[in-house]
Structures are given as C-alpha cells and as structure tokens.
Amino acid sequence: MNGAAKGAIVGGVFLTMVGAAGYGAYALVGEGSGGGSGGGTQSRAERRTGPPDGKETAEAARAFLAAWAAGDERAAADLTNNPAVAQGAVGEFRTKAFVSKAVITPGTATGTTVPFTVAAEVTYDGVTKPLAYESRLTVVRGLTTGKALVDWQPGILHPQLRKDEKLRTGAPVAPPVKAVDRDGVELTAQKYPSLKPVLEQLRKTYGPTAGGTPGVETWIEPAAPDAPKRVLLTLAEGKPGLLKTVLDAGVQEAAEKAVAAYPESSVVALQPSTGHILAVANHRADGFDAAVQGTRAPGSTMKIVTASMLINRGVVSADKTVECPKTVSGGGRSFHNLENMELKGASFATSFAKSCNTAFIGQMKAVGDESALADEARQVFGLGLEWKAGFTVFDGDVPDAVGPEAAAEYIGQGRIRMSPLNVASVTATARTGVFRQPVIIAEGVGERVLARAERQMKPGTSRQLTQMMRQTATAGTAAGVMASVGGDKGAKTGSAEVDGAGSPDSWFTGFSDDVAAAAMVQSGGHGSDAAGPLVARVLKAG
C-alpha cells in the first residue's frame, strides 16, 4: 500500500486513513473483508480454465475495488489483465483527477460482470464538490496464470471514459462560453440536449478568444487532440465569454421535439439564402452527432443531384417524357422500382415526384460519362470539399464509380455517404442555384476560409429542380407529409437499403420559403414514414 496511507478492516468496510500525502478517506462498502487476491495462489497443476465462477468473480472484484479504494494503484493493477495501463490510470484518479474521497459499493454480480457505485469528492485549490456515478467491471480468466482477473477497461474508473482518454481536474485552457442564437437567446445543453457536443466543440474552438476566464472543472481529456473536453463537474465557475451563433432557438426547440418521437433519428435545418445552420438535433442511443457527422447512403434524396446533372447536360428537362419501366439494366445489373411501379408517358418531373429509379438509371447511356455525377456533386453542390462550419462536420462523399456501382449512385446507393446536413445543403443549393457552405458561426469570426463550389448551377436548372420538388410536395411521394406545411414548399423522399438491416433508412428533405431541412431515421422505413414528419415539423417552426 502507498506509504502515505494506512489501511484497516473495520466492520466489513475497507477504510484508508489520511496520511502524509493529505488525500482523504476512501472506503469499500460491502459484506466481507475484501482483501483477497482474486483467486488465491494456484500451483501449475491447479491452474483453472474456463470462465470464472461466481465465487472467483466476487473475490476478484472485491480485491480490486478494495485496492482501488485504498489508493494502492500497484495492488489494484496487479489484479487486472493489463497492469501496466491500469496502474497509471488508477493512480491518476487521485493525482490528476484530484479525487480526495470515494465510497465504492459493489452490487450483485450478473455472471462475471459486477456493477458498483462510486460516491466521490473532488478537491482542488481548497474547493470540494461531490461526484457520484455508477460503473461496472468484468472478471476474466488470466491467459497465463489461470487466475480470475479484472478485465481492464478505462470505463471502470468512470463510465464515460474510452480508450486512451484521461480523467482530469484543474483550470481548463478554454474558458466557458455563453452561446446565444441569432437573436441573443442563450443556448444550453440542458434546454437543447442535442447541442451538447456542439457547444463543447464551440467552447474548445472559440473559448480562448471569446473574452471569458476559466474556472475549475473535472473533465474527460479526449484521446484525439482536436476533440473537445467533456466536462463532468464544475468546482468553481469561470466567467463565460459571449459567442453568437447563427442557430435559431425556436427552430432548434422544434427539432428537439421532432426527433424525440423517433429513435435513431437526426435532423438539420438551414437557411438557403445564407447557408446558416438553424438547428441540429439527434435522438440516438450512442450519442453520435449523426445529423452533421453521419455517413449513410442518402437514397433517393440523391436524385436532386442526379437530376441537376442530367438537366445541366441537356439529357432531360422537367417536362420531357422519359421511360419509367418496372426494371432497367444499369452497368450490367438489373434495377427495379418500389413495388415494381411503372409510369407510361410520364414527364421527367413526374418520375422525380414519384421517385422512379429506372427513369434515372435509364439515362446513363445518354450521359456517357461515369464521372459526371461525382463531378456535379463536387463542382456544383460543394460535396466532398473541406467544410469549415465552426465545428466538426462531414462534408459528404460521392466517389467516382463504374458499372453497376455507378448506376446505384444515380439513386443514392452504392458508396455515396452523406449526413442530413449534406442533404439539407443539397436542397438549399437546388433552391437558390448557389452552394453556400453551411456554418454555425458566421463567416468572419475566427480564421476560416469557407468552401466554394467550382461553378454555379445554371438558372434554368435551379428553376426546374425547384419546380420538381414543389410537385413532389403537392402531388408526389411527399404530398401527405407536406400537406400541413405552408409557404412556397418542395420536398424529396428517400429510402436507402443497408446490408443486414431489416428495414431501409428513412430519408426526407424539403424546403419552405427560406428554410431547408433534411432528416434521417436509421431503419425507419420509407421516407414519408419517419423522416418526413420530422422535416415537416421543423419547416413549420421556421
């Protein structure tokens, strides 16, 4: 045990007395003494195999927790299957996170997994605040010793810790910021939960220059140097600097309520005339900001880009009659329409509104250039360029493709990857004819050079795209969902097949006056089933 502390077993509770090092009392609360060795001594002949039994699991867990509670990082580490890493992490719980007191209470094991609670106190510069949480550990069989050992994972020390992350307490480099929307309304993670990762990134990027002063906090230091810290506890409040965003609190609130109705859903709203991001919302079990960082195939919402390319090249026009058979061959592979739909004598606008796959893939031979779609995506819609939005976003990927993969990309499948932010930007570009890189902090704040598209969309192309989206919203696949949306409105539905998924991803994008929005619901079905209602609710708020 650390020489600065003396340990004793008192009434079944493991206590560490305050010693010369000056850190406070730790305790392991539970039945039994807890000082075991995780399976005891074993001769080579007695070495056990297979998963640890219940007794071994309890003894190994209790021994590790007791050593951790005692502040004895060496003993705790030796009871794990990765002592080199565990020793440093357990030691830094006191020396770098400044946890001065902890009561650790084991729960009832389920198999080889043991839950426990930690009621801790963090002390820094004479200020003490409580930090309470639940975590768990798993006991495994040592590969070389045969002993029951704790399977070392960073999340044992705190459930939010991931590989190579650290728990730290001190005065952070970036002072806090008070983020406000375009009208000065304060934006907090408590009121707008989806903005939590966004606000953390904004603080990291703009906090040092926003005019605030740091306080004292306990945070998770990320493994990636460009990732924001995740604050767990504030011991002393700093003075926040003021940071104005281009978000709209009213639209953000509507977006939060919209995604709450659909698990694994994400939605983004933009202002087409400026590229300003109005709202970002997610409802996901993994906490991932898929609204702006997602990388999923966008399905038929991609037909906006494909239609632009076809019209720009003079292959089709909105009022031109095109064939929409039940099936068509593209790059040597057969493609079909949903429910084997067939449209006879229909215009390209009607095929767009009814989301006819074969009408699009059937134009490949007339285009004659398999890189045409990827070029349109980059050069006109700004996809795949380096977007500097003020926080981390994915800028889309429409790779060059050949054969059947090129045909699949015409309808938003294949290797195309987008987020709802990308698709909302596509709609905004179609609406105005100009790509304006999405931003959450207005251009001119900080040192950024925004992405610029190589060429603008032809005015006639923008007019036809907008008209086709209007038709989709009033007489096409989006008519039912968009019926309650007012203003000058348009839309495009989409669904994307995903290998191994029981249902396709639901995609939907639309505009109403100067607001464009896009949503994705993972495994949500057809576009109007899940993503459509999200977009409609957000557009009505805009």
C-alpha positions as CSV (number, residue, x, y, z in Angstrom):
1,M,0.0,0.0,0.0
2,N,1.1,3.6,-0.6
3,G,3.3,4.7,2.3
4,A,1.2,7.8,2.9
5,A,-1.8,5.8,4.0
6,K,-2.6,3.1,6.4
7,G,-5.4,0.5,5.7
8,A,-7.6,-1.3,8.1
9,I,-10.7,-3.5,8.0
10,V,-13.4,-2.1,10.3
11,G,-16.8,-3.9,10.5
12,G,-16.6,-5.1,6.9
13,V,-15.8,-1.7,5.5
14,F,-12.4,-1.1,3.9
15,L,-11.0,2.3,5.0
16,T,-7.9,4.3,4.2
17,M,-6.7,6.7,6.8
18,V,-5.5,10.2,5.9
19,G,-1.7,10.1,5.9
20,A,1.2,12.4,4.9
21,A,0.0,12.7,1.4
22,G,-3.0,14.5,2.6
23,Y,-5.7,12.8,0.5
24,G,-9.0,11.9,2.2
25,A,-10.8,8.7,3.2
26,Y,-11.6,6.0,0.7
27,A,-13.9,3.1,1.6
28,L,-15.1,-0.1,0.0
29,V,-18.6,-0.8,1.4
30,G,-19.9,-4.3,1.4
31,E,-20.0,-7.7,3.1
32,G,-16.8,-9.5,3.9
33,S,-13.3,-8.1,4.3
34,G,-12.4,-7.8,0.6
35,G,-8.7,-8.2,0.8
36,G,-8.5,-11.3,-1.4
37,S,-6.1,-12.0,-4.2
38,G,-8.6,-12.7,-6.9
39,G,-8.5,-16.5,-6.8
40,G,-5.7,-17.1,-4.4
41,T,-2.5,-18.9,-5.1
42,Q,-2.5,-21.7,-7.6
43,S,0.1,-24.2,-8.5
44,R,0.7,-25.1,-12.1
45,A,-1.3,-28.3,-11.6
46,E,-4.2,-26.5,-10.1
47,R,-4.5,-23.8,-12.8
48,R,-8.1,-23.3,-13.7
49,T,-9.6,-22.9,-17.1
50,G,-12.9,-21.6,-18.5
51,P,-14.9,-18.5,-17.3
52,P,-14.5,-17.6,-13.6
53,D,-17.3,-19.0,-11.3
54,G,-19.4,-16.9,-9.0
55,K,-17.0,-17.1,-6.1
56,E,-14.0,-16.2,-8.1
57,T,-15.8,-13.3,-9.7
58,A,-16.8,-11.9,-6.3
59,E,-13.4,-12.3,-4.8
60,A,-11.5,-10.8,-7.8
61,A,-13.9,-7.8,-8.0
62,R,-13.8,-7.2,-4.3
63,A,-10.0,-7.4,-4.1
64,F,-9.6,-4.9,-7.0
65,L,-12.1,-2.5,-5.6
66,A,-10.5,-2.6,-2.2
67,A,-7.1,-1.9,-3.6
68,W,-8.5,1.0,-5.7
69,A,-10.4,2.3,-2.6
70,A,-7.1,2.2,-0.6
71,G,-5.3,4.3,-3.2
72,D,-2.9,1.4,-3.9
73,E,-2.6,1.5,-7.6
74,R,0.1,-1.2,-7.8
75,A,-2.0,-3.7,-6.0
76,A,-5.1,-2.8,-8.0
77,A,-3.3,-3.1,-11.3
78,D,-1.8,-6.5,-10.4
79,L,-5.4,-7.7,-10.1
80,T,-6.2,-6.9,-13.7
81,N,-5.2,-8.4,-17.1
82,N,-3.4,-5.2,-18.1
83,P,-1.4,-4.0,-15.1
84,A,0.9,-1.6,-17.0
85,V,-2.0,0.6,-18.1
86,A,-4.2,0.1,-15.1
87,Q,-1.6,1.2,-12.6
88,G,-1.2,4.6,-14.2
89,A,-4.9,5.2,-14.6
90,V,-5.8,4.2,-11.0
91,G,-3.0,6.4,-9.7
92,E,-4.1,9.4,-11.7
93,F,-7.6,9.0,-10.2
94,R,-6.1,10.7,-7.1
95,T,-3.1,12.6,-8.5
96,K,-4.6,14.1,-11.7
97,A,-8.4,13.9,-11.2
98,F,-7.9,15.0,-7.6
99,V,-10.5,12.7,-6.1
100,S,-10.0,13.2,-2.4
101,K,-12.6,10.8,-1.1
102,A,-14.5,7.8,-2.6
103,V,-17.0,5.3,-1.2
104,I,-17.2,2.3,-3.6
105,T,-20.2,0.0,-3.2
106,P,-20.3,-3.3,-5.1
107,G,-23.6,-4.6,-6.4
108,T,-24.9,-8.0,-7.2
109,A,-22.9,-9.8,-10.0
110,T,-24.6,-10.9,-13.2
111,G,-22.4,-13.7,-14.5
112,T,-18.9,-12.4,-14.5
113,T,-19.9,-8.7,-14.5
114,V,-20.1,-6.8,-11.2
115,P,-21.8,-3.4,-11.0
116,F,-20.7,-0.8,-8.4
117,T,-21.4,2.8,-7.4
118,V,-18.9,5.5,-6.6
119,A,-19.7,8.4,-4.3
120,A,-16.6,10.6,-4.6
121,E,-15.5,14.0,-3.7
122,V,-13.1,16.1,-5.8
123,T,-10.9,18.7,-4.1
124,Y,-8.9,21.3,-5.9
125,D,-7.5,24.6,-4.6
126,G,-9.5,24.2,-1.4
127,V,-12.8,23.7,-3.2
128,T,-14.6,20.3,-2.8
129,K,-17.6,19.1,-4.8
130,P,-19.3,15.6,-4.9
131,L,-19.0,13.4,-7.9
132,A,-21.3,10.3,-8.0
133,Y,-21.8,7.7,-10.7
134,E,-22.3,4.0,-11.5
135,S,-19.9,1.7,-13.3
136,R,-19.2,-2.0,-13.8
137,L,-16.3,-4.4,-14.3
138,T,-16.0,-7.8,-15.8
139,V,-13.8,-10.7,-14.4
140,V,-12.0,-12.9,-16.9
141,R,-9.6,-15.8,-16.7
142,G,-5.9,-14.9,-16.9
143,L,-4.4,-16.4,-20.0
144,T,-1.1,-17.3,-18.5
145,T,-1.8,-17.6,-14.7
146,G,-5.3,-19.1,-14.9
147,K,-6.3,-16.6,-12.1
148,A,-9.5,-14.6,-12.1
149,L,-8.6,-11.1,-13.1
150,V,-10.5,-7.8,-13.7
151,D,-10.7,-7.2,-17.5
152,W,-9.1,-3.7,-17.5
153,Q,-11.2,-1.1,-19.3
154,P,-11.0,2.7,-18.9
155,G,-14.7,2.8,-18.2
156,I,-14.2,1.1,-14.9
157,L,-12.9,4.4,-13.4
158,H,-15.7,6.4,-15.0
159,P,-18.4,5.0,-17.4
160,Q,-17.7,7.9,-19.9
161,L,-14.0,7.1,-20.2
162,R,-13.0,5.5,-23.5
163,K,-9.7,4.1,-24.8
164,D,-6.7,6.5,-24.2
165,E,-8.9,9.1,-22.5
166,K,-7.9,10.7,-19.2
167,L,-9.8,12.0,-16.1
168,R,-8.5,15.4,-15.2
169,T,-9.3,18.3,-12.8
170,G,-7.9,21.8,-13.0
171,A,-8.3,25.1,-14.8
172,P,-9.0,24.3,-18.5
173,V,-7.3,26.1,-21.3
174,A,-10.6,27.1,-22.9
175,P,-12.8,29.3,-20.7
176,P,-16.5,28.7,-20.8
177,V,-18.7,30.4,-23.4
178,K,-22.2,31.6,-23.3
179,A,-23.5,30.6,-26.7
180,V,-26.5,32.5,-28.0
181,D,-28.7,32.2,-31.1
182,R,-29.1,34.8,-33.8
183,D,-31.5,36.8,-31.7
184,G,-29.5,36.6,-28.4
185,V,-31.3,33.7,-26.8
186,E,-29.0,31.6,-24.7
187,L,-28.4,28.0,-25.9
188,T,-27.7,25.5,-23.2
189,A,-27.3,21.7,-23.2
190,Q,-29.9,21.4,-20.5
191,K,-32.6,23.0,-22.7
192,Y,-31.3,21.7,-26.0
193,P,-29.7,18.3,-25.3
194,S,-28.7,17.8,-28.9
195,L,-26.4,20.8,-28.8
196,K,-24.2,19.4,-26.0
197,P,-21.4,18.1,-28.3
198,V,-21.8,21.2,-30.5
199,L,-21.4,23.6,-27.5
200,E,-18.4,21.6,-26.3
201,Q,-16.7,22.0,-29.7
202,L,-17.6,25.7,-29.9
203,R,-16.0,26.2,-26.4
204,K,-12.8,24.5,-27.5
205,T,-12.5,26.5,-30.7
206,Y,-13.8,29.9,-29.7
207,G,-13.4,29.9,-25.8
208,P,-9.9,31.2,-25.7
209,T,-10.8,34.3,-27.8
210,A,-14.4,34.9,-26.5
211,G,-13.4,37.1,-23.6
212,G,-14.1,34.7,-20.7
213,T,-11.9,33.5,-17.8
214,P,-11.6,29.8,-16.8
215,G,-12.9,28.3,-13.6
216,V,-12.1,24.9,-12.1
217,E,-13.5,21.7,-13.6
218,T,-13.3,17.9,-13.7
219,W,-13.3,16.7,-17.3
220,I,-12.5,13.9,-19.7
221,E,-9.4,14.6,-21.7
222,P,-10.1,13.1,-25.2
223,A,-7.6,10.9,-27.0
224,A,-7.8,12.9,-30.2
225,P,-6.0,16.3,-29.8
226,D,-8.7,18.2,-31.8
227,A,-11.6,16.7,-29.9
228,P,-13.3,18.8,-27.2
229,K,-13.1,18.1,-23.5
230,R,-16.2,16.6,-21.8
231,V,-16.9,18.4,-18.6
232,L,-18.2,16.2,-15.7
233,L,-18.1,18.6,-12.8
234,T,-17.7,22.3,-12.2
235,L,-15.9,23.1,-8.9
236,A,-15.6,26.9,-9.5
237,E,-17.5,28.8,-12.1
238,G,-15.5,30.7,-14.6
239,K,-16.6,33.9,-16.4
240,P,-18.1,32.8,-19.8
241,G,-17.3,34.7,-22.9
242,L,-20.2,35.6,-25.3
243,L,-20.4,33.6,-28.5
244,K,-23.0,34.4,-31.1
245,T,-24.1,31.6,-33.3
246,V,-26.5,31.6,-36.3
247,L,-28.8,29.0,-34.8
248,D,-32.5,29.7,-34.2
249,A,-33.7,28.8,-30.7
250,G,-37.3,28.3,-31.9
251,V,-36.3,26.0,-34.8
252,Q,-33.9,24.2,-32.5
253,E,-36.7,23.5,-30.0
254,A,-38.9,22.2,-32.7
255,A,-36.1,19.9,-34.0
256,E,-35.5,18.6,-30.4
257,K,-39.2,17.7,-30.1
258,A,-39.3,16.2,-33.6
259,V,-36.5,13.7,-33.0
260,A,-37.9,12.7,-29.6
261,A,-40.7,10.9,-31.4
262,Y,-38.3,8.6,-33.4
263,P,-35.3,6.6,-32.0
264,E,-32.1,6.7,-34.0
265,S,-33.2,9.9,-35.8
266,S,-31.4,13.1,-36.8
267,V,-32.5,16.4,-38.4
268,V,-30.8,19.6,-39.6
269,A,-32.3,22.9,-40.8
270,L,-30.6,25.5,-42.9
271,Q,-31.3,29.0,-44.3
272,P,-30.7,28.6,-48.1
273,S,-30.0,32.3,-48.7
274,T,-27.1,32.3,-46.3
275,G,-26.0,28.7,-45.5
276,H,-26.6,29.4,-41.9
277,I,-27.4,26.3,-39.8
278,L,-30.7,26.9,-37.9
279,A,-30.9,23.7,-36.0
280,V,-29.1,20.4,-35.3
281,A,-30.9,17.6,-33.4
282,N,-30.4,13.9,-32.7
283,H,-32.1,11.1,-30.8
284,R,-29.7,8.2,-30.7
285,A,-28.7,5.6,-28.1
286,D,-25.0,6.0,-29.0
287,G,-24.9,9.8,-28.6
288,F,-23.3,10.2,-32.0
289,D,-24.0,13.5,-33.8
290,A,-25.2,11.8,-36.9
291,A,-27.1,15.0,-38.0
292,V,-23.8,16.6,-39.1
293,Q,-21.3,13.7,-39.0
294,G,-23.3,10.8,-40.3
295,T,-22.0,8.7,-43.2
296,R,-25.0,6.9,-44.6
297,A,-26.3,6.3,-48.2
298,P,-28.9,9.0,-48.8
299,G,-31.2,7.0,-51.0
300,S,-33.5,8.9,-53.4
301,T,-32.8,12.3,-51.9
302,M,-29.6,12.0,-54.1
303,K,-31.9,12.2,-57.1
304,I,-31.8,16.0,-56.7
305,V,-28.1,16.0,-57.6
306,T,-28.6,13.4,-60.3
307,A,-31.5,15.4,-61.8
308,S,-29.3,18.6,-61.8
309,M,-26.5,16.7,-63.7
310,L,-29.0,15.4,-66.3
311,I,-30.6,18.8,-66.8
312,N,-27.3,20.6,-66.9
313,R,-26.1,18.3,-69.6
314,G,-29.2,18.6,-71.7
315,V,-30.1,14.9,-71.3
316,V,-33.6,15.6,-69.8
317,S,-35.8,18.5,-68.9
318,A,-38.6,18.6,-66.3
319,D,-41.3,18.4,-69.0
320,K,-39.6,15.9,-71.2
321,T,-41.2,12.4,-71.4
322,V,-39.0,9.7,-70.1
323,E,-39.5,6.0,-69.8
324,C,-40.2,4.6,-66.3
325,P,-40.3,0.8,-66.8
326,K,-40.6,-1.7,-63.9
327,T,-36.9,-2.7,-64.3
328,V,-33.9,-1.4,-66.2
329,S,-30.3,-2.6,-66.6
330,G,-27.5,-0.3,-65.4
331,G,-23.9,-1.3,-65.7
332,G,-24.9,-4.9,-66.2
333,R,-27.2,-5.2,-63.2
334,S,-30.9,-5.1,-63.0
335,F,-32.6,-2.3,-61.0
336,H,-36.3,-2.1,-60.2
337,N,-38.8,0.4,-58.8
338,L,-40.5,0.1,-55.4
339,E,-43.4,-2.3,-55.8
340,N,-42.5,-2.7,-59.5
341,M,-44.0,0.7,-60.2
342,E,-44.3,1.6,-63.9
343,L,-45.2,5.1,-65.4
344,K,-46.2,5.3,-69.0
345,G,-45.8,8.5,-70.9
346,A,-44.8,10.4,-67.8
347,S,-42.6,13.5,-67.8
348,F,-39.3,13.5,-66.0
349,A,-40.8,15.8,-63.3
350,T,-43.5,13.2,-62.6
351,S,-40.8,10.4,-62.4
352,F,-38.9,12.6,-60.0
353,A,-42.1,13.2,-57.9
354,K,-43.0,9.6,-57.9
355,S,-39.3,8.6,-57.2
356,C,-38.9,6.3,-60.3
357,N,-35.5,4.7,-60.1
358,T,-35.5,3.3,-63.6
359,A,-36.2,6.7,-65.2
360,F,-32.9,7.9,-63.7
361,I,-30.7,4.9,-64.3
362,G,-32.1,4.7,-67.8
363,Q,-30.3,7.9,-68.7
364,M,-26.8,6.5,-68.1
365,K,-26.0,5.7,-71.7
366,A,-27.1,9.1,-72.8
367,V,-24.8,10.8,-70.3
368,G,-21.9,8.6,-71.4
369,D,-19.5,9.8,-68.6
370,E,-19.4,7.7,-65.5
371,S,-17.7,10.5,-63.5
372,A,-20.4,13.0,-64.4
373,L,-22.4,12.6,-61.1
374,A,-19.3,12.8,-58.9
375,D,-18.3,16.0,-60.8
376,E,-21.7,17.6,-60.3
377,A,-21.7,16.8,-56.6
378,R,-18.3,18.4,-56.0
379,Q,-18.3,21.2,-58.5
380,V,-21.9,22.5,-58.1
381,F,-23.2,21.2,-54.7
382,G,-19.9,21.5,-52.8
383,L,-20.0,17.9,-51.6
384,G,-16.6,16.5,-50.7
385,L,-15.0,19.9,-50.2
386,E,-13.5,20.8,-46.8
387,W,-16.3,22.5,-45.0
388,K,-15.2,24.8,-42.1
389,A,-18.6,25.1,-40.4
390,G,-17.2,26.3,-37.0
391,F,-17.5,22.7,-35.6
392,T,-16.8,19.2,-36.8
393,V,-19.0,18.1,-39.7
394,F,-18.8,15.6,-42.6
395,D,-18.9,17.2,-46.0
396,G,-20.2,14.3,-48.0
397,D,-18.6,11.8,-50.3
398,V,-19.8,11.0,-53.9
399,P,-16.9,8.9,-55.2
400,D,-16.2,8.1,-58.9
401,A,-17.8,4.8,-59.8
402,V,-18.1,2.5,-62.8
403,G,-20.6,-0.2,-63.9
404,P,-23.4,-1.2,-61.6
405,E,-22.0,0.9,-58.8
406,A,-22.2,4.0,-60.9
407,A,-25.9,3.1,-61.6
408,A,-26.6,2.6,-57.9
409,E,-25.1,6.1,-57.2
410,Y,-27.7,7.6,-59.5
411,I,-30.3,6.7,-56.9
412,G,-28.3,7.4,-53.8
413,Q,-27.0,3.9,-53.1
414,G,-23.5,2.4,-53.7
415,R,-20.6,4.1,-52.0
416,I,-22.2,7.5,-51.6
417,R,-22.2,8.8,-48.0
418,M,-24.0,11.8,-46.6
419,S,-25.4,13.3,-43.4
420,P,-28.6,15.1,-43.0
421,L,-26.6,18.3,-43.1
422,N,-25.2,17.4,-46.5
423,V,-28.7,16.6,-47.8
424,A,-30.2,19.8,-46.4
425,S,-27.3,21.7,-48.2
426,V,-28.2,19.9,-51.4
427,T,-31.8,21.2,-51.1
428,A,-30.6,24.7,-50.3
429,T,-28.4,24.7,-53.3
430,A,-31.2,23.5,-55.6
431,R,-33.5,26.1,-54.1
432,T,-31.1,29.1,-54.8
433,G,-28.8,27.7,-57.5
434,V,-25.8,28.6,-55.4
435,F,-23.8,26.4,-53.0
436,R,-23.3,28.3,-49.7
437,Q,-21.2,26.3,-47.3
438,P,-23.2,25.6,-44.1
439,V,-21.9,27.4,-41.0
440,I,-22.9,27.6,-37.3
441,I,-20.7,30.7,-36.7
442,A,-21.0,33.5,-39.2
443,E,-18.2,33.9,-41.7
444,G,-15.6,36.4,-40.5
445,V,-15.4,35.0,-36.9
446,G,-12.1,33.2,-36.5
447,E,-9.6,32.3,-39.1
448,R,-11.6,30.2,-41.7
449,V,-11.8,30.1,-45.4
450,L,-15.2,28.7,-46.4
451,A,-15.5,26.1,-49.2
452,R,-16.6,27.5,-52.6
453,A,-18.1,25.4,-55.4
454,E,-16.3,25.5,-58.7
455,R,-19.3,26.5,-60.7
456,Q,-22.8,27.7,-60.1
457,M,-25.9,25.9,-61.2
458,K,-27.5,27.1,-64.4
459,P,-30.5,29.3,-63.6
460,G,-32.8,27.1,-65.7
461,T,-31.6,24.0,-63.8
462,S,-32.4,25.6,-60.5
463,R,-35.9,26.6,-61.7
464,Q,-36.7,23.1,-62.9
465,L,-35.3,21.4,-59.8
466,T,-37.4,23.7,-57.5
467,Q,-40.5,23.1,-59.6
468,M,-40.0,19.3,-59.5
469,M,-39.6,19.4,-55.7
470,R,-42.8,21.5,-55.5
471,Q,-44.6,18.8,-57.5
472,T,-43.2,16.1,-55.1
473,A,-44.6,18.1,-52.2
474,T,-48.0,18.6,-53.6
475,A,-48.7,15.6,-55.9
476,G,-45.8,13.1,-55.3
477,T,-44.4,10.8,-52.6
478,A,-44.2,13.7,-50.1
479,A,-47.7,15.1,-50.6
480,G,-49.2,13.6,-47.4
481,V,-46.4,14.7,-45.1
482,M,-46.1,18.2,-46.6
483,A,-49.8,19.0,-46.6
484,S,-49.5,20.8,-43.3
485,V,-46.5,22.9,-44.3
486,G,-47.3,26.4,-45.6
487,G,-45.3,28.8,-47.8
488,D,-43.5,28.1,-51.1
489,K,-42.7,24.4,-50.4
490,G,-40.9,21.5,-52.0
491,A,-39.6,18.1,-51.0
492,K,-37.9,14.8,-51.9
493,T,-38.4,11.5,-50.2
494,G,-35.7,8.7,-50.0
495,S,-35.1,5.3,-48.5
496,A,-31.7,3.6,-48.5
497,E,-31.1,-0.1,-48.3
498,V,-28.5,-1.1,-45.8
499,D,-26.8,-4.5,-45.7
500,G,-28.0,-6.6,-42.8
501,A,-30.8,-4.2,-41.8
502,G,-34.4,-5.3,-41.6
503,S,-35.7,-2.0,-42.9
504,P,-34.2,0.7,-45.0
505,D,-33.0,4.1,-43.6
506,S,-35.8,6.7,-43.9
507,W,-34.6,10.0,-45.6
508,F,-36.6,13.1,-46.3
509,T,-35.6,16.7,-47.4
510,G,-37.7,19.7,-48.1
511,F,-38.0,23.5,-48.1
512,S,-40.5,26.1,-47.1
513,D,-39.7,29.7,-48.1
514,D,-36.1,30.4,-46.8
515,V,-35.8,27.2,-44.7
516,A,-34.4,23.9,-45.9
517,A,-34.3,20.8,-43.8
518,A,-33.3,17.1,-44.0
519,A,-33.8,14.1,-41.7
520,M,-32.7,10.5,-41.5
521,V,-34.2,7.8,-39.3
522,Q,-32.0,4.7,-39.2
523,S,-34.0,1.7,-40.2
524,G,-37.1,3.9,-40.2
525,G,-38.6,2.6,-43.5
526,H,-39.7,4.8,-46.4
527,G,-39.0,8.5,-46.5
528,S,-42.5,9.6,-45.6
529,D,-42.9,7.1,-42.8
530,A,-40.4,8.6,-40.3
531,A,-38.0,11.2,-41.6
532,G,-40.9,13.1,-43.4
533,P,-42.8,14.1,-40.2
534,L,-39.5,15.3,-38.6
535,V,-38.8,17.6,-41.6
536,A,-42.4,18.9,-41.7
537,R,-42.4,19.8,-38.0
538,V,-39.1,21.7,-38.4
539,L,-40.2,23.5,-41.5
540,K,-43.4,24.7,-39.8
541,A,-41.3,26.2,-37.0
542,G,-39.1,28.0,-39.4
